[in-house]
């Protein structure tokens, strides 16, 4: 007997690549309200790769869940940024290993000759800045969807 695979379900996992600012806007929208532990961020300087393993709210499934009257879902997703030359952060204490971070957005700030900065903005005034050779960001779902623990739509009470 074989274990069930994500691909056997009615929906396939997301696999997206951003090489333009418009592409990154799509990935950013899908990552809004993704949560991760601070320990699930890694920078591999030798490979020039920065990765985040997040619990992503399935925004693409929201309307279907509401029509079906079922709870919302999350999915574990891997976000990989290649061509990273430097990483800086603010508002994050890496020693606080139990800290849970919430992604608000990803943005590309272009510089000369295709290089630039990928800015990962986090709730609570935190941010991670990735200086990159060029924009190369991948999003890949790595688990089957699961019921969102809160069973609710993420809220932004301070949003105007």
C-alpha positions in Angstrom: 0.0 0.0 0.0 1.3 3.5 -0.9 0.8 6.6 1.1 -1.5 9.2 -0.4 0.3 11.9 -2.3 -0.7 15.6 -2.6 -1.0 15.2 -6.4 -3.7 12.5 -6.0 -6.1 15.1 -4.7 -8.4 17.3 -6.7 -6.0 20.2 -6.7 -2.3 20.3 -7.5 0.2 22.0 -5.2 1.3 25.5 -6.2 4.6 25.9 -7.9 5.3 29.5 -8.9 8.4 31.4 -10.0 8.8 35.2 -9.9 11.3 36.8 -12.2 9.6 40.2 -12.5 8.1 42.6 -9.9 4.6 41.7 -11.3 5.3 38.0 -10.7 6.5 38.7 -7.2 3.2 40.6 -6.5 1.3 37.4 -7.2 3.5 35.4 -4.8 3.3 38.2 -2.2 -0.6 38.0 -2.3 -0.5 34.3 -1.8 2.0 34.6 1.1 0.1 37.3 3.0 -0.6 36.0 6.5 1.8 33.1 6.2 3.3 32.2 9.5 6.6 30.7 10.4 8.9 30.1 13.4 12.0 32.2 13.3 14.0 28.9 13.1 12.4 28.2 9.7 14.4 30.9 7.9 17.8 29.9 6.5 20.5 31.7 4.5 23.0 29.5 2.7 25.8 31.9 1.9 27.8 29.4 -0.2 24.8 28.6 -2.4 23.6 32.3 -2.3 20.1 31.0 -1.3 17.6 32.2 1.3 14.7 30.0 2.2 11.6 30.2 4.3 9.4 27.3 5.3 5.9 28.8 6.0 2.4 27.8 6.9 0.6 29.6 4.1 -3.1 30.6 4.3 -4.7 29.2 1.1 -6.1 32.5 -0.3 -6.8 30.7 -3.6 -9.2 28.4 -1.9 -11.1 31.0 0.2 -14.1 31.5 -2.0 -14.5 27.7 -2.6 -14.4 27.1 1.2 -17.0 29.8 1.9 -19.3 28.4 -0.8 -19.0 24.9 0.6 -19.4 26.1 4.2 -16.1 24.4 5.2 -13.2 25.7 7.3 -10.3 27.6 5.7 -7.1 25.8 5.0 -3.4 26.3 5.3 -0.5 24.5 3.5 3.2 24.2 4.2 5.1 26.0 1.5 8.8 26.6 0.7 9.9 30.0 -0.5 13.3 30.1 -2.0 15.2 33.2 -3.1 18.3 32.5 -5.3 21.2 34.8 -6.1 21.3 36.4 -2.6 24.4 38.4 -2.0 23.6 39.7 1.5 20.9 39.5 4.1 19.9 42.1 6.7 17.0 42.1 9.2 15.3 44.5 11.6 12.9 43.8 14.4 13.9 40.1 14.7 15.8 38.6 17.5 17.1 35.3 16.2 17.9 34.2 19.8 14.1 34.1 20.5 13.7 30.6 18.9 10.0 30.3 19.7 9.1 33.5 18.0 6.4 33.2 15.4 6.6 35.6 12.4 3.8 36.6 10.1 4.4 37.6 6.5 2.7 40.8 5.3 4.3 41.2 1.9 7.2 40.6 -0.5 8.4 43.5 -2.7 11.2 44.0 -5.2 13.2 47.2 -5.1 15.2 47.3 -8.3 18.7 48.6 -8.6 21.2 48.7 -11.5 21.4 46.0 -14.2 18.6 43.7 -12.9 20.0 43.5 -9.4 17.9 44.8 -6.4 16.5 44.0 -3.0 13.7 41.6 -2.1 12.0 43.0 1.0 10.1 40.6 3.2 7.8 42.7 5.5 6.7 41.1 8.7 3.9 42.0 11.1 5.2 43.9 14.2 7.7 46.1 12.3 10.0 43.3 11.4 11.6 42.9 8.0 14.2 40.9 6.1 16.1 42.5 3.2 17.8 40.3 0.6 20.2 41.9 -1.8 20.0 39.9 -5.0 21.8 39.6 -8.3 18.4 39.4 -10.0 14.9 38.6 -9.1 14.5 34.8 -8.7 11.9 33.7 -6.1 10.1 30.4 -6.1 7.1 29.3 -4.1 6.3 25.6 -3.8 3.6 23.9 -1.7 5.2 20.9 0.1 2.4 19.3 2.0 -1.3 18.6 1.6 -3.6 21.4 2.8 -4.8 21.1 6.4 -7.5 22.9 8.3 -6.4 26.3 9.5 -6.1 26.0 13.3 -8.1 29.2 13.9 -10.7 28.1 11.3 -11.1 31.8 10.5 -10.1 34.2 7.8 -6.9 36.2 8.8 -7.9 39.7 10.0 -6.1 43.0 10.0 -7.8 45.1 12.5 -5.5 48.1 12.0 -6.0 48.1 8.2 -7.7 51.2 7.0 
